[in-house]
């Protein structure tokens, strides 16, 4: 796990075979812990892989306490670090296409996966498309 800022970290996801760090973790001022895997693992899968549940991420609160959703739950630099490899996949695909190299079905599927992971990262980061 590598700290990326105040109360934020980037790590390899324990829920899948992660070669590049794709998991970002953030502790909020009100005691919540936010986790997101940019490779697509659910928070529940990530927590289960380390023997935790959602209740382990939150401090006990009164039932009537409402928590406002985070507008941008993860710093942009963490999001970029987490999807850096996916950007390389897209670039390598573009180079191959422009060079006229054959593009297999497996190559297409990997490119689609990279694009979907980048799209998901933009959504989590609160980046609009307009």
NORGI-V41706 format. One record per pair of residues at least 4 apart in sequence whose C-alpha atoms are under 7 Angstrom apart, sorted by the first residue. I is the first residue (numbers start at 0). J is the second residue. Records with the same first field share a line. If there is no record, write none. Layout:
# NORGI-V41706
I->J + J
This chain:
# NORGI-V41706
0->8 + 9 + 10
1->8 + 9 + 10
2->7 + 8 + 9
3->7 + 8 + 9 + 77
6->25 + 26
7->24 + 25 + 26
8->23 + 24 + 25
9->20 + 22 + 23 + 24 + 77
10->20 + 21 + 22 + 23
11->17 + 19 + 20 + 21 + 22
12->17 + 20 + 21 + 22 + 36 + 45
13->45 + 48
14->40 + 44 + 45 + 48
20->81
21->36 + 37 + 38 + 81 + 82
22->34 + 35 + 36 + 37 + 81
23->34 + 35 + 36 + 77
24->33 + 34 + 35
25->32 + 33 + 34 + 73
26->30 + 31 + 32 + 33
27->31 + 32
30->57 + 58
31->56 + 57 + 58
32->56 + 57
34->42
35->42
36->40 + 41
37->81 + 82 + 116 + 120
38->116
40->44 + 45
41->45
42->46
43->47 + 52
44->48
45->49
46->50 + 51 + 52
47->51 + 52
51->55
60->64
70->125
71->124 + 125
72->124
73->77 + 78 + 124
74->78
75->79 + 124
76->80
77->81
78->82 + 120 + 124
79->83
82->86 + 117
83->87
84->88
85->89 + 113 + 117
86->90
87->91
88->92 + 110 + 113
89->93 + 110 + 113
90->94
91->95
92->96
93->97
94->98
95->99 + 100
96->100
102->106 + 107
103->107
104->108
105->109
106->110
107->111
108->112
109->113
110->114
111->115
112->116
113->117
114->118
115->119
116->120
117->121
118->122
119->123
120->124
121->125 + 126
122->126
